[in-house]
Amino acid sequence: MQVQFSDAQCGFKAVRAEVAHRLLPYVKDNCWFFDTELLILAERAGLRIHEIPVDWIDDPDSRVDIRQTAIDDIRGLVRVAGSMMKGNIPLQAIYAELGRGPIAAPTRPSFFGQVIRFGIVGAFSTLAFALLYLLFQGPFGPQQGNFLALLLTAIANTAANRRFTFRIHGPERQFTQQFQGLVVFLAAWGITSSSLLLLHAIHPDASPSTELFVLTCANIFATLVRFVLLRIWVFRVRRSEERRTGFALNQPKESLL
């Protein structure tokens, strides 16, 4: 889960009372993940988070179970991400009440800039897909391995393109856009699975390296289709959103965490 703060579990935290009253009911963890969860919700709700350096002396007699704490943190991240995607946490309402929009009007990169950014995200996604496919192909088979590798990379790809390629921030329509991203994933899966079916019809004994080569070529075509669908459908700028954004920028808000 991408965040802007660097140290979530330092023991020093300060928060305004009205912000605490609004966010704390949605913080479910009562252990080491508590402050991380609070900071994630605060950042997603548009609050400003400042980190101030302090002198710190570690206690050599610490009784913290690092392994169990790390496992609990991962579980907490999955839980929080799931709650936000399902809309169980009213981030939009909190953002409207306490959040602070950007000081300058948000601008999208040019079409060329979007292509470059999308290409960077696509390169990392293609590499991740190749590694995942080789991992899943053995135990699950080519088609199932392709599906699982595409699904995992599609979720991360949609989130990365939302923030990096199209510069969309804030919780609004986040779940809807992830759902639309999965629809785009199904289109990409149809393209790549068809390429596998065609390969096996021509060469029934194709090696995993040949399968991966064909899938990579199919993925390049699927990537072009994905960019078009993301740009004109998933992350399309609506005029109502532009008017609402322009209005919000003219409303000063105090929102220090």
Buried (B, 14 or more C-beta within 10 A) or exposed (E): EEEEBEEBEBEEEEBBEEBBEBBEEBBEBEEBBBBBBBBBBBBBBBBEEEEEEEEEEEEEEEEEEEEEBEEBBEEBBEBBBEBBBEEEBBBBEBBBBBBBBEEEEEEEBEEEEBBEBBEEBBEEBBEBBBEBBBEBBEEBEBBEBBBBBBBBBBBEBBBBBBEBBBBBEBBBBBEEBBEBBBEBBEEBBEBBBEBBEEBBEEEEEBEEEEBBEBBBEBBEEBBEBBBEBBBEEBBEEEEEEEEEBEEBBEEEEEBEB
